[in-house]
Amino acid sequence: QSLTGVLLRLEAAKAAAPPELEVEIAETSALAHQAMDELLTVARQLRPTALDDLGLKAAIAGQVDQLGRSGLEVSFDCEGDLGDLDPDIQLVIYRVSQEAVGNAIRHSDGRRIEVMLRRKPDRVELSVADDGRGFSFAESNAGLGLGGMRERALLVGGELVTESRPGSGTTIRLTVPERPPRTEQIQ
């Protein structure tokens, strides 16, 4: 709204401005349009439209489907209804899935990735496993995004477990409650 206001005021100023300011106003307007486009891009990245448009199951299935086209053998299995999950929980599951699958593609040198999502009576479990080269825990802090995934899990009262050994692939397991803890507990 603020950027729209800036653009409207620039248009009004353009009508009353002397001709020598026309270029400056046009450039400022272009920058405001660019800022608006960038803001929309960031907003979409924070909450992927696929989650709102399709739901968690379909959004993750879409990730997996795109990977299957790249030549990797990728599978997705989902059990239980996910439609009534808290939006924050859905976002954490989606982002951890995205990061774990991305890590498997970039770092594992594997041929197969299995993604499983299970709704239990009081929690949701996500598992992303690959048949790649694995890693030692000394390597786990070398930019694999594990810390970010763990932080996301903790924000909603969840837990992230990583199982990996060199030569044995990697499995990332996320367990989150159906509902995030109250805000006072997160802080």
OpenMM code with the backbone's topology and positions (N, CA, C; nanometers):
from openmm import Vec3, app, unit

residues = "GLN SER LEU THR GLY VAL LEU LEU ARG LEU GLU ALA ALA LYS ALA ALA ALA PRO PRO GLU LEU GLU VAL GLU ILE ALA GLU THR SER ALA LEU ALA HIS GLN ALA MET ASP GLU LEU LEU THR VAL ALA ARG GLN LEU ARG PRO THR ALA LEU ASP ASP LEU GLY LEU LYS ALA ALA ILE ALA GLY GLN VAL ASP GLN LEU GLY ARG SER GLY LEU GLU VAL SER PHE ASP CYS GLU GLY ASP LEU GLY ASP LEU ASP PRO ASP ILE GLN LEU VAL ILE TYR ARG VAL SER GLN GLU ALA VAL GLY ASN ALA ILE ARG HIS SER ASP GLY ARG ARG ILE GLU VAL MET LEU ARG ARG LYS PRO ASP ARG VAL GLU LEU SER VAL ALA ASP ASP GLY ARG GLY PHE SER PHE ALA GLU SER ASN ALA GLY LEU GLY LEU GLY GLY MET ARG GLU ARG ALA LEU LEU VAL GLY GLY GLU LEU VAL THR GLU SER ARG PRO GLY SER GLY THR THR ILE ARG LEU THR VAL PRO GLU ARG PRO PRO ARG THR GLU GLN ILE GLN".split()
positions = [
    Vec3(0.0829, -0.1192, 0.0000),
    Vec3(0.0000, 0.0000, 0.0000),
    Vec3(0.0870, 0.1251, 0.0000),
    Vec3(0.1932, 0.1218, 0.0765),
    Vec3(0.2811, 0.2394, 0.0831),
    Vec3(0.3436, 0.2675, -0.0524),
    Vec3(0.3877, 0.1633, -0.1215),
    Vec3(0.4491, 0.1835, -0.2528),
    Vec3(0.3460, 0.2328, -0.3542),
    Vec3(0.2252, 0.1840, -0.3439),
    Vec3(0.1188, 0.2337, -0.4325),
    Vec3(0.0959, 0.3825, -0.4061),
    Vec3(0.0960, 0.4206, -0.2790),
    Vec3(0.0828, 0.5615, -0.2434),
    Vec3(0.1953, 0.6457, -0.3013),
    Vec3(0.3178, 0.5939, -0.2941),
    Vec3(0.4326, 0.6657, -0.3514),
    Vec3(0.4131, 0.6846, -0.5009),
    Vec3(0.3694, 0.5791, -0.5698),
    Vec3(0.3490, 0.5875, -0.7144),
    Vec3(0.2399, 0.6889, -0.7497),
    Vec3(0.1318, 0.6910, -0.6732),
    Vec3(0.0245, 0.7876, -0.6992),
    Vec3(0.0729, 0.9307, -0.6773),
    Vec3(0.1513, 0.9518, -0.5728),
    Vec3(0.2040, 1.0869, -0.5459),
    Vec3(0.3033, 1.1295, -0.6539),
    Vec3(0.3804, 1.0338, -0.7048),
    Vec3(0.4730, 1.0659, -0.8147),
    Vec3(0.3959, 1.1065, -0.9393),
    Vec3(0.2865, 1.0383, -0.9672),
    Vec3(0.2041, 1.0745, -1.0834),
    Vec3(0.1470, 1.2146, -1.0660),
    Vec3(0.1009, 1.2455, -0.9447),
    Vec3(0.0467, 1.3787, -0.9183),
    Vec3(0.1571, 1.4842, -0.9310),
    Vec3(0.2751, 1.4537, -0.8789),
    Vec3(0.3876, 1.5477, -0.8862),
    Vec3(0.4320, 1.5680, -1.0305),
    Vec3(0.4237, 1.4624, -1.1096),
    Vec3(0.4657, 1.4690, -1.2501),
    Vec3(0.3815, 1.5726, -1.3264),
    Vec3(0.2522, 1.5774, -1.2952),
    Vec3(0.1637, 1.6713, -1.3650),
    Vec3(0.1976, 1.8165, -1.3322),
    Vec3(0.2427, 1.8413, -1.2091),
    Vec3(0.2704, 1.9795, -1.1673),
    Vec3(0.4186, 2.0153, -1.1747),
    Vec3(0.5044, 1.9180, -1.2058),
    Vec3(0.6496, 1.9417, -1.2036),
    Vec3(0.6960, 2.0110, -1.3313),
    Vec3(0.8040, 2.0886, -1.3195),
    Vec3(0.8623, 2.1490, -1.4399),
    Vec3(0.9224, 2.0393, -1.5293),
    Vec3(0.9310, 2.0646, -1.6570),
    Vec3(0.9804, 1.9643, -1.7527),
    Vec3(1.1184, 1.9067, -1.7178),
    Vec3(1.2047, 1.9865, -1.6558),
    Vec3(1.3395, 1.9366, -1.6241),
    Vec3(1.3391, 1.8274, -1.5168),
    Vec3(1.2287, 1.8111, -1.4435),
    Vec3(1.2193, 1.7050, -1.3424),
    Vec3(1.1525, 1.5770, -1.3963),
    Vec3(1.1073, 1.5806, -1.5202),
    Vec3(1.0351, 1.4682, -1.5783),
    Vec3(1.1181, 1.3391, -1.5759),
    Vec3(1.2445, 1.3464, -1.6130),
    Vec3(1.3304, 1.2275, -1.6150),
    Vec3(1.3512, 1.1741, -1.4734),
    Vec3(1.3762, 1.2635, -1.3790),
    Vec3(1.3972, 1.2228, -1.2400),
    Vec3(1.2727, 1.1548, -1.1821),
    Vec3(1.1563, 1.2096, -1.2109),
    Vec3(1.0315, 1.1511, -1.1607),
    Vec3(1.0077, 1.0145, -1.2264),
    Vec3(1.0364, 1.0025, -1.3536),
    Vec3(1.0198, 0.8744, -1.4244),
    Vec3(1.1132, 0.7676, -1.3666),
    Vec3(1.2377, 0.8067, -1.3376),
    Vec3(1.3323, 0.7110, -1.2794),
    Vec3(1.2898, 0.6703, -1.1387),
    Vec3(1.2409, 0.7642, -1.0595),
    Vec3(1.1933, 0.7346, -0.9241),
    Vec3(1.0715, 0.6427, -0.9299),
    Vec3(0.9842, 0.6681, -1.0239),
    Vec3(0.8665, 0.5832, -1.0435),
    Vec3(0.9090, 0.4413, -1.0831),
    Vec3(1.0071, 0.4304, -1.1711),
    Vec3(1.0569, 0.2986, -1.2125),
    Vec3(1.1160, 0.2230, -1.0931),
    Vec3(1.1882, 0.2943, -1.0071),
    Vec3(1.2442, 0.2311, -0.8865),
    Vec3(1.1336, 0.1832, -0.7924),
    Vec3(1.0284, 0.2627, -0.7772),
    Vec3(0.9166, 0.2220, -0.6920),
    Vec3(0.8477, 0.0980, -0.7495),
    Vec3(0.8304, 0.0921, -0.8817),
    Vec3(0.7729, -0.0267, -0.9458),
    Vec3(0.8616, -0.1486, -0.9228),
    Vec3(0.9928, -0.1292, -0.9362),
    Vec3(1.0875, -0.2380, -0.9130),
    Vec3(1.0798, -0.2869, -0.7686),
    Vec3(1.0728, -0.1933, -0.6745),
    Vec3(1.0618, -0.2308, -0.5328),
    Vec3(0.9336, -0.3098, -0.5084),
    Vec3(0.8247, -0.2705, -0.5729),
    Vec3(0.6983, -0.3414, -0.5569),
    Vec3(0.7104, -0.4845, -0.6113),
    Vec3(0.7729, -0.5001, -0.7272),
    Vec3(0.7925, -0.6334, -0.7844),
    Vec3(0.8784, -0.7208, -0.6934),
    Vec3(0.9856, -0.6642, -0.6386),
    Vec3(1.0727, -0.7385, -0.5489),
    Vec3(1.0004, -0.7789, -0.4211),
    Vec3(0.9192, -0.6887, -0.3685),
    Vec3(0.8424, -0.7178, -0.2484),
    Vec3(0.7436, -0.8320, -0.2725),
    Vec3(0.6773, -0.8310, -0.3871),
    Vec3(0.5843, -0.9392, -0.4202),
    Vec3(0.6577, -1.0725, -0.4336),
    Vec3(0.7762, -1.0691, -0.4923),
    Vec3(0.8556, -1.1914, -0.5054),
    Vec3(0.8929, -1.2464, -0.3684),
    Vec3(0.9385, -1.1610, -0.2794),
    Vec3(0.9740, -1.2043, -0.1445),
    Vec3(0.8518, -1.2585, -0.0715),
    Vec3(0.7396, -1.1916, -0.0847),
    Vec3(0.6168, -1.2378, -0.0182),
    Vec3(0.5768, -1.3762, -0.0687),
    Vec3(0.5881, -1.3987, -0.1976),
    Vec3(0.5549, -1.5304, -0.2533),
    Vec3(0.6508, -1.6375, -0.2034),
    Vec3(0.7764, -1.6009, -0.1859),
    Vec3(0.8744, -1.6974, -0.1371),
    Vec3(0.8508, -1.7307, 0.0092),
    Vec3(0.8044, -1.6331, 0.0871),
    Vec3(0.7787, -1.6581, 0.2283),
    Vec3(0.6625, -1.7542, 0.2470),
    Vec3(0.5587, -1.7381, 0.1728),
    Vec3(0.4421, -1.8259, 0.1787),
    Vec3(0.4107, -1.8659, 0.0351),
    Vec3(0.4628, -1.9796, -0.0091),
    Vec3(0.4422, -2.0213, -0.1478),
    Vec3(0.2934, -2.0288, -0.1820),
    Vec3(0.2574, -1.9754, -0.2968),
    Vec3(0.1173, -1.9782, -0.3381),
    Vec3(0.0669, -2.1207, -0.3549),
    Vec3(0.1571, -2.2142, -0.3843),
    Vec3(0.1148, -2.3539, -0.4000),
    Vec3(0.0494, -2.4061, -0.2722),
    Vec3(0.0966, -2.3623, -0.1569),
    Vec3(0.0351, -2.4060, -0.0308),
    Vec3(-0.1089, -2.3581, -0.0207),
    Vec3(-0.1324, -2.2330, -0.0541),
    Vec3(-0.2673, -2.1777, -0.0453),
    Vec3(-0.3571, -2.2302, -0.1572),
    Vec3(-0.3009, -2.2411, -0.2766),
    Vec3(-0.3811, -2.2809, -0.3920),
    Vec3(-0.4105, -2.4306, -0.3950),
    Vec3(-0.3112, -2.5130, -0.3575),
    Vec3(-0.3232, -2.6574, -0.3752),
    Vec3(-0.3273, -2.7363, -0.2461),
    Vec3(-0.2720, -2.6808, -0.1385),
    Vec3(-0.2595, -2.7537, -0.0132),
    Vec3(-0.1220, -2.8162, -0.0008),
    Vec3(-0.0889, -2.8596, 0.1220),
    Vec3(0.0449, -2.9113, 0.1527),
    Vec3(0.0799, -3.0352, 0.0711),
    Vec3(-0.0095, -3.1309, 0.0689),
    Vec3(0.0177, -3.2563, -0.0032),
    Vec3(0.0473, -3.2296, -0.1508),
    Vec3(-0.0368, -3.1525, -0.2165),
    Vec3(-0.0171, -3.1241, -0.3589),
    Vec3(0.1070, -3.0383, -0.3829),
    Vec3(0.1377, -2.9470, -0.2904),
    Vec3(0.2560, -2.8624, -0.3072),
    Vec3(0.3838, -2.9461, -0.3025),
    Vec3(0.3907, -3.0387, -0.2067),
    Vec3(0.5082, -3.1255, -0.1992),
    Vec3(0.5106, -3.2226, -0.3176),
    Vec3(0.3945, -3.2736, -0.3547),
    Vec3(0.3882, -3.3615, -0.4725),
    Vec3(0.4378, -3.2888, -0.5964),
    Vec3(0.4073, -3.1586, -0.6073),
    Vec3(0.4564, -3.0794, -0.7202),
    Vec3(0.6078, -3.0665, -0.7199),
    Vec3(0.6669, -3.0474, -0.6008),
    Vec3(0.8138, -3.0444, -0.5894),
    Vec3(0.8721, -3.1752, -0.6415),
    Vec3(0.8158, -3.2850, -0.5936),
    Vec3(0.8659, -3.4179, -0.6282),
    Vec3(0.8482, -3.4448, -0.7774),
    Vec3(0.7346, -3.4054, -0.8326),
    Vec3(0.7082, -3.4267, -0.9751),
    Vec3(0.8108, -3.3551, -1.0616),
    Vec3(0.8453, -3.2322, -1.0249),
    Vec3(0.9457, -3.1581, -1.1017),
    Vec3(1.0811, -3.2278, -1.0971),
    Vec3(1.1156, -3.2854, -0.9822),
    Vec3(1.2437, -3.3544, -0.9699),
    Vec3(1.2466, -3.4800, -1.0546),
    Vec3(1.1339, -3.5492, -1.0613),
    Vec3(1.1271, -3.6707, -1.1419),
    Vec3(1.1580, -3.6452, -1.2878),
    Vec3(1.1281, -3.5252, -1.3342),
    Vec3(1.1562, -3.4890, -1.4734),
    Vec3(1.3047, -3.4668, -1.4973),
    Vec3(1.3816, -3.4501, -1.3893),
    Vec3(1.5251, -3.4235, -1.4037),
    Vec3(1.6072, -3.5512, -1.4179),
    Vec3(1.5413, -3.6668, -1.4155),
    Vec3(1.6125, -3.7928, -1.4308),
    Vec3(1.6350, -3.8659, -1.3004),
    Vec3(1.6114, -3.8005, -1.1888),
    Vec3(1.6235, -3.8672, -1.0595),
    Vec3(1.5025, -3.9570, -1.0364),
    Vec3(1.5218, -4.0623, -0.9609),
    Vec3(1.4099, -4.1459, -0.9204),
    Vec3(1.3603, -4.0899, -0.7874),
    Vec3(1.2422, -4.0320, -0.7897),
    Vec3(1.1885, -3.9653, -0.6722),
    Vec3(1.0491, -4.0196, -0.6444),
    Vec3(1.0228, -4.0480, -0.5170),
    Vec3(0.8893, -4.0960, -0.4810),
    Vec3(0.8333, -4.0113, -0.3678),
    Vec3(0.7002, -4.0050, -0.3625),
    Vec3(0.6313, -3.9312, -0.2570),
    Vec3(0.5137, -4.0150, -0.2102),
    Vec3(0.5073, -4.0349, -0.0786),
    Vec3(0.3988, -4.1103, -0.0182),
    Vec3(0.3407, -4.0249, 0.0937),
    Vec3(0.2089, -4.0143, 0.0981),
    Vec3(0.1434, -3.9310, 0.1982),
    Vec3(0.0274, -4.0079, 0.2590),
    Vec3(0.0207, -4.0065, 0.3919),
    Vec3(-0.0881, -4.0719, 0.4639),
    Vec3(-0.1555, -3.9714, 0.5551),
    Vec3(-0.2876, -3.9679, 0.5511),
    Vec3(-0.3634, -3.8834, 0.6414),
    Vec3(-0.4039, -3.7520, 0.5784),
    Vec3(-0.5058, -3.6911, 0.6370),
    Vec3(-0.5586, -3.5637, 0.5902),
    Vec3(-0.4760, -3.4498, 0.6488),
    Vec3(-0.4265, -3.3621, 0.5624),
    Vec3(-0.3421, -3.2510, 0.6056),
    Vec3(-0.4121, -3.1167, 0.5914),
    Vec3(-0.5343, -3.1180, 0.5437),
    Vec3(-0.6049, -2.9956, 0.5098),
    Vec3(-0.6291, -2.9000, 0.6250),
    Vec3(-0.6434, -2.9511, 0.7465),
    Vec3(-0.6750, -2.8626, 0.8589),
    Vec3(-0.5534, -2.8272, 0.9442),
    Vec3(-0.4333, -2.8562, 0.8948),
    Vec3(-0.3125, -2.8217, 0.9702),
    Vec3(-0.2964, -2.6708, 0.9789),
    Vec3(-0.2416, -2.6254, 1.0897),
    Vec3(-0.2112, -2.4851, 1.1099),
    Vec3(-0.1212, -2.4355, 0.9953),
    Vec3(-0.1465, -2.3161, 0.9421),
    Vec3(-0.0647, -2.2640, 0.8316),
    Vec3(0.0849, -2.2564, 0.8636),
    Vec3(0.1217, -2.2239, 0.9883),
    Vec3(0.2636, -2.2188, 1.0252),
    Vec3(0.3267, -2.3575, 1.0187),
    Vec3(0.2529, -2.4592, 1.0621),
    Vec3(0.3018, -2.5971, 1.0558),
    Vec3(0.3201, -2.6382, 0.9099),
    Vec3(0.2217, -2.6065, 0.8261),
    Vec3(0.2314, -2.6401, 0.6838),
    Vec3(0.3547, -2.5763, 0.6208),
    Vec3(0.3779, -2.4495, 0.6533),
    Vec3(0.4917, -2.3790, 0.5950),
    Vec3(0.6235, -2.4420, 0.6383),
    Vec3(0.6357, -2.4781, 0.7646),
    Vec3(0.7590, -2.5416, 0.8130),
    Vec3(0.7809, -2.6754, 0.7422),
    Vec3(0.6768, -2.7561, 0.7307),
    Vec3(0.6897, -2.8855, 0.6627),
    Vec3(0.7321, -2.8647, 0.5178),
    Vec3(0.6677, -2.7720, 0.4502),
    Vec3(0.6994, -2.7444, 0.3098),
    Vec3(0.8438, -2.6991, 0.2936),
    Vec3(0.8862, -2.6035, 0.3763),
    Vec3(1.0223, -2.5499, 0.3635),
    Vec3(1.1286, -2.6529, 0.4007),
    Vec3(1.1038, -2.7333, 0.5021),
    Vec3(1.2007, -2.8379, 0.5376),
    Vec3(1.2074, -2.9408, 0.4259),
    Vec3(1.0942, -2.9782, 0.3695),
    Vec3(1.0936, -3.0698, 0.2562),
    Vec3(1.1745, -3.0123, 0.1405),
    Vec3(1.1502, -2.8867, 0.1097),
    Vec3(1.2195, -2.8197, 0.0007),
    Vec3(1.3708, -2.8181, 0.0243),
    Vec3(1.4127, -2.7823, 0.1446),
    Vec3(1.5556, -2.7758, 0.1762),
    Vec3(1.6198, -2.9141, 0.1771),
    Vec3(1.5521, -3.0112, 0.2378),
    Vec3(1.6078, -3.1468, 0.2459),
    Vec3(1.6217, -3.2096, 0.1072),
    Vec3(1.5212, -3.1905, 0.0232),
    Vec3(1.5288, -3.2433, -0.1134),
    Vec3(1.6373, -3.1699, -0.1913),
    Vec3(1.6443, -3.0386, -0.1756),
    Vec3(1.7488, -2.9615, -0.2431),
    Vec3(1.8882, -3.0057, -0.2011),
    Vec3(1.9063, -3.0311, -0.0709),
    Vec3(2.0354, -3.0802, -0.0223),
    Vec3(2.0691, -3.2154, -0.0824),
    Vec3(1.9697, -3.3028, -0.0899),
    Vec3(1.9936, -3.4362, -0.1478),
    Vec3(2.0381, -3.4240, -0.2928),
    Vec3(1.9763, -3.3342, -0.3664),
    Vec3(2.0138, -3.3160, -0.5073),
    Vec3(2.1539, -3.2579, -0.5195),
    Vec3(2.1823, -3.1546, -0.4399),
    Vec3(2.3110, -3.0849, -0.4523),
    Vec3(2.4291, -3.1615, -0.3941),
    Vec3(2.4058, -3.2369, -0.2862),
    Vec3(2.5192, -3.2901, -0.2119),
    Vec3(2.5320, -3.4423, -0.2092),
    Vec3(2.4258, -3.5158, -0.2363),
    Vec3(2.4318, -3.6602, -0.2102),
    Vec3(2.4927, -3.7429, -0.3224),
    Vec3(2.4836, -3.6942, -0.4452),
    Vec3(2.5243, -3.7735, -0.5622),
    Vec3(2.4465, -3.9042, -0.5705),
    Vec3(2.3263, -3.9047, -0.5150),
    Vec3(2.2438, -4.0248, -0.5172),
    Vec3(2.1579, -4.0321, -0.6419),
    Vec3(2.0902, -4.1455, -0.6558),
    Vec3(2.0011, -4.1667, -0.7693),
    Vec3(1.8545, -4.1666, -0.7270),
    Vec3(1.8299, -4.1843, -0.5974),
    Vec3(1.6924, -4.1997, -0.5504),
    Vec3(1.6681, -4.1121, -0.4267),
    Vec3(1.5503, -4.0479, -0.4251),
    Vec3(1.5062, -3.9693, -0.3096),
    Vec3(1.3633, -4.0131, -0.2764),
    Vec3(1.3406, -4.0446, -0.1500),
    Vec3(1.2070, -4.0833, -0.1047),
    Vec3(1.1559, -3.9796, -0.0052),
    Vec3(1.0375, -3.9260, -0.0327),
    Vec3(0.9743, -3.8286, 0.0554),
    Vec3(0.8472, -3.8931, 0.1107),
    Vec3(0.8357, -3.8946, 0.2437),
    Vec3(0.7171, -3.9515, 0.3082),
    Vec3(0.6600, -3.8501, 0.4062),
    Vec3(0.5295, -3.8366, 0.4044),
    Vec3(0.4590, -3.7453, 0.4932),
    Vec3(0.3462, -3.8236, 0.5591),
    Vec3(0.3434, -3.8232, 0.6925),
    Vec3(0.2453, -3.9018, 0.7687),
    Vec3(0.1757, -3.8132, 0.8715),
    Vec3(0.0445, -3.8206, 0.8747),
    Vec3(-0.0335, -3.7524, 0.9788),
    Vec3(-0.0677, -3.8554, 1.0847),
    Vec3(-0.0217, -3.8311, 1.2041),
    Vec3(-0.0509, -3.9165, 1.3196),
    Vec3(-0.1553, -3.8442, 1.4048),
    Vec3(-0.2103, -3.9103, 1.5076),
    Vec3(-0.3145, -3.8447, 1.5873),
    Vec3(-0.2735, -3.7108, 1.6491),
    Vec3(-0.1486, -3.6932, 1.6878),
    Vec3(-0.1085, -3.5700, 1.7554),
    Vec3(0.0098, -3.4997, 1.6900),
    Vec3(0.0560, -3.5496, 1.5760),
    Vec3(0.1747, -3.4928, 1.5134),
    Vec3(0.1769, -3.5249, 1.3635),
    Vec3(0.2705, -3.4606, 1.2966),
    Vec3(0.2942, -3.4872, 1.1548),
    Vec3(0.4422, -3.5199, 1.1405),
    Vec3(0.4715, -3.6203, 1.0603),
    Vec3(0.6101, -3.6624, 1.0391),
    Vec3(0.6442, -3.6519, 0.8909),
    Vec3(0.7584, -3.5923, 0.8635),
    Vec3(0.8128, -3.5821, 0.7288),
    Vec3(0.9462, -3.6543, 0.7282),
    Vec3(0.9695, -3.7328, 0.6248),
    Vec3(1.0974, -3.8000, 0.6086),
    Vec3(1.1449, -3.7803, 0.4654),
    Vec3(1.2709, -3.7382, 0.4505),
    Vec3(1.3329, -3.7247, 0.3189),
    Vec3(1.4612, -3.8063, 0.3234),
    Vec3(1.4658, -3.9131, 0.2422),
    Vec3(1.5804, -4.0046, 0.2436),
    Vec3(1.6403, -4.0147, 0.1042),
    Vec3(1.7723, -4.0220, 0.0994),
    Vec3(1.8400, -4.0426, -0.0288),
    Vec3(1.9364, -4.1602, -0.0178),
    Vec3(1.9773, -4.2125, -0.1329),
    Vec3(2.0708, -4.3250, -0.1360),
    Vec3(2.2117, -4.2789, -0.1731),
    Vec3(2.2422, -4.1557, -0.1401),
    Vec3(2.3690, -4.0959, -0.1807),
    Vec3(2.4869, -4.1300, -0.0921),
    Vec3(2.5863, -4.0445, -0.0992),
    Vec3(2.7147, -4.0717, -0.0342),
    Vec3(2.7144, -4.0470, 0.1152),
    Vec3(2.6121, -3.9785, 0.1686),
    Vec3(2.6077, -3.9515, 0.3115),
    Vec3(2.7171, -3.8544, 0.3522),
    Vec3(2.7246, -3.8293, 0.4819),
    Vec3(2.8267, -3.7392, 0.5329),
    Vec3(2.8504, -3.7679, 0.6798),
    Vec3(2.9641, -3.7222, 0.7283),
    Vec3(2.9924, -3.7334, 0.8712),
    Vec3(2.9370, -3.6094, 0.9396),
    Vec3(2.9157, -3.6176, 1.0689),
    Vec3(2.8604, -3.5026, 1.1379),
    Vec3(2.9601, -3.3881, 1.1485),
    Vec3(3.0869, -3.4149, 1.1277),
    Vec3(3.1852, -3.3063, 1.1200),
    Vec3(3.1577, -3.2206, 0.9972),
    Vec3(3.1035, -3.2835, 0.8917),
    Vec3(3.0702, -3.2112, 0.7688),
    Vec3(2.9342, -3.1421, 0.7760),
    Vec3(2.8531, -3.1760, 0.8731),
    Vec3(2.7140, -3.1305, 0.8749),
    Vec3(2.6983, -2.9808, 0.8921),
    Vec3(2.7982, -2.9118, 0.9403),
    Vec3(2.7898, -2.7668, 0.9560),
    Vec3(2.8484, -2.6932, 0.8362),
    Vec3(2.8804, -2.7655, 0.7300),
    Vec3(2.9462, -2.7054, 0.6145),
    Vec3(2.8446, -2.6585, 0.5098),
    Vec3(2.7410, -2.5896, 0.5513),
    Vec3(2.6493, -2.5282, 0.4558),
    Vec3(2.5394, -2.6178, 0.4036),
    Vec3(2.5048, -2.7238, 0.4735),
    Vec3(2.3996, -2.8119, 0.4242),
    Vec3(2.2592, -2.7659, 0.4626),
    Vec3(2.2475, -2.6569, 0.5353),
    Vec3(2.1164, -2.6046, 0.5694),
    Vec3(2.0488, -2.6758, 0.6843),
    Vec3(2.1206, -2.7653, 0.7519),
    Vec3(2.0607, -2.8395, 0.8629),
    Vec3(2.0222, -2.7475, 0.9780),
    Vec3(2.1045, -2.6485, 1.0046),
    Vec3(2.0740, -2.5548, 1.1124),
    Vec3(1.9458, -2.4776, 1.0860),
    Vec3(1.9260, -2.4327, 0.9642),
    Vec3(1.8046, -2.3612, 0.9278),
    Vec3(1.6808, -2.4485, 0.9401),
    Vec3(1.6923, -2.5745, 0.8977),
    Vec3(1.5788, -2.6667, 0.9105),
    Vec3(1.5468, -2.6915, 1.0570),
    Vec3(1.6512, -2.7079, 1.1377),
    Vec3(1.6322, -2.7312, 1.2819),
    Vec3(1.5654, -2.6107, 1.3477),
    Vec3(1.6082, -2.4908, 1.3109),
    Vec3(1.5474, -2.3693, 1.3656),
    Vec3(1.4005, -2.3591, 1.3283),
    Vec3(1.3666, -2.3905, 1.2036),
    Vec3(1.2263, -2.3878, 1.1616),
    Vec3(1.1438, -2.4845, 1.2466),
    Vec3(1.1978, -2.6043, 1.2676),
    Vec3(1.1265, -2.7050, 1.3468),
    Vec3(1.1024, -2.6542, 1.4888),
    Vec3(1.2050, -2.5970, 1.5492),
    Vec3(1.1932, -2.5490, 1.6873),
    Vec3(1.0900, -2.4369, 1.7015),
    Vec3(1.0777, -2.3539, 1.5989),
    Vec3(0.9828, -2.2428, 1.6052),
    Vec3(0.8383, -2.2891, 1.6223),
    Vec3(0.8086, -2.4102, 1.5765),
    Vec3(0.6714, -2.4615, 1.5892),
    Vec3(0.6648, -2.5775, 1.6881),
    Vec3(0.7667, -2.5914, 1.7734),
    Vec3(0.7663, -2.6963, 1.8747),
    Vec3(0.8006, -2.8338, 1.8205),
    Vec3(0.8684, -2.8388, 1.7068),
    Vec3(0.9036, -2.9656, 1.6443),
    Vec3(1.0463, -3.0071, 1.6692),
    Vec3(1.0836, -3.1161, 1.6041),
    Vec3(1.2175, -3.1718, 1.6195),
    Vec3(1.2669, -3.2191, 1.4834),
    Vec3(1.3958, -3.1990, 1.4576),
    Vec3(1.4579, -3.2451, 1.3347),
    Vec3(1.5706, -3.3408, 1.3708),
    Vec3(1.5683, -3.4576, 1.3109),
    Vec3(1.6716, -3.5586, 1.3345),
    Vec3(1.7362, -3.5901, 1.2003),
    Vec3(1.8687, -3.5951, 1.2000),
    Vec3(1.9443, -3.6271, 1.0795),
    Vec3(2.0190, -3.7573, 1.1017),
    Vec3(2.0014, -3.8512, 1.0093),
    Vec3(2.0740, -3.9781, 1.0131),
    Vec3(2.1583, -3.9867, 0.8870),
    Vec3(2.2893, -4.0013, 0.9044),
    Vec3(2.3774, -4.0106, 0.7888),
    Vec3(2.5120, -4.0694, 0.8298),
    Vec3(2.5687, -4.1439, 0.7383),
    Vec3(2.7056, -4.1943, 0.7514),
    Vec3(2.7669, -4.1940, 0.6125),
    Vec3(2.8956, -4.1660, 0.6033),
    Vec3(2.9582, -4.1693, 0.4713),
    Vec3(2.9330, -4.3033, 0.4021),
    Vec3(2.8853, -4.2958, 0.2783),
    Vec3(2.8575, -4.4152, 0.1989),
    Vec3(2.7217, -4.4771, 0.2231),
    Vec3(2.6409, -4.4200, 0.3122),
    Vec3(2.5130, -4.4834, 0.3482),
    Vec3(2.3910, -4.3954, 0.3267),
    Vec3(2.4016, -4.2862, 0.2553),
    Vec3(2.2862, -4.2007, 0.2326),
    Vec3(2.2522, -4.1163, 0.3544),
    Vec3(2.1456, -4.0400, 0.3412),
    Vec3(2.1027, -3.9480, 0.4467),
    Vec3(1.9513, -3.9525, 0.4595),
    Vec3(1.9041, -3.9458, 0.5825),
    Vec3(1.7609, -3.9328, 0.6089),
    Vec3(1.7396, -3.8151, 0.7030),
    Vec3(1.6503, -3.7263, 0.6628),
    Vec3(1.6091, -3.6127, 0.7452),
    Vec3(1.4677, -3.6439, 0.7929),
    Vec3(1.4469, -3.6406, 0.9255),
    Vec3(1.3138, -3.6657, 0.9825),
    Vec3(1.2692, -3.5430, 1.0610),
    Vec3(1.1532, -3.4923, 1.0226),
    Vec3(1.0923, -3.3798, 1.0911),
    Vec3(0.9660, -3.4290, 1.1594),
    Vec3(0.9527, -3.3980, 1.2865),
    Vec3(0.8304, -3.4281, 1.3613),
    Vec3(0.7799, -3.2977, 1.4204),
    Vec3(0.6553, -3.2631, 1.3882),
    Vec3(0.5952, -3.1398, 1.4390),
    Vec3(0.4582, -3.1706, 1.4977),
    Vec3(0.4182, -3.0932, 1.5996),
    Vec3(0.2834, -3.1110, 1.6534),
    Vec3(0.1806, -3.0604, 1.5525),
    Vec3(0.0557, -3.1038, 1.5691),
    Vec3(-0.0501, -3.0561, 1.4803),
    Vec3(-0.0692, -2.9055, 1.4893),
    Vec3(-0.0452, -2.8509, 1.6055),
    Vec3(-0.0614, -2.7074, 1.6290),
    Vec3(0.0675, -2.6555, 1.6918),
    Vec3(0.1118, -2.5356, 1.6501),
    Vec3(0.2331, -2.4807, 1.7126),
    Vec3(0.2042, -2.4403, 1.8565),
    Vec3(0.3089, -2.4338, 1.9395),
    Vec3(0.2886, -2.3863, 2.0766),
    Vec3(0.2454, -2.2408, 2.0757),
    Vec3(0.1877, -2.1961, 2.1860),
    Vec3(0.1489, -2.0558, 2.1953),
    Vec3(0.2717, -1.9677, 2.1825),
    Vec3(0.2523, -1.8459, 2.1364),
    Vec3(0.3620, -1.7520, 2.1112),
    Vec3(0.4504, -1.7326, 2.2334),
    Vec3(0.3917, -1.7279, 2.3517),
    Vec3(0.4723, -1.7075, 2.4723),
    Vec3(0.5748, -1.8187, 2.4885),
    Vec3(0.5407, -1.9394, 2.4447),
    Vec3(0.6329, -2.0524, 2.4581),
    Vec3(0.7457, -2.0451, 2.3555),
    Vec3(0.7189, -1.9906, 2.2384),
    Vec3(0.8216, -1.9820, 2.1348),
    Vec3(0.9303, -1.8844, 2.1763),
    Vec3(0.8916, -1.7734, 2.2353),
    Vec3(0.9902, -1.6719, 2.2730),
    Vec3(1.0706, -1.7241, 2.3872),
] * unit.nanometer
topology = app.Topology()
chain = topology.addChain("A")
for resn in residues:
    res = topology.addResidue(resn, chain)
    for name in ("N", "CA", "C"):
        topology.addAtom(name, app.Element.getBySymbol(name[0]), res)
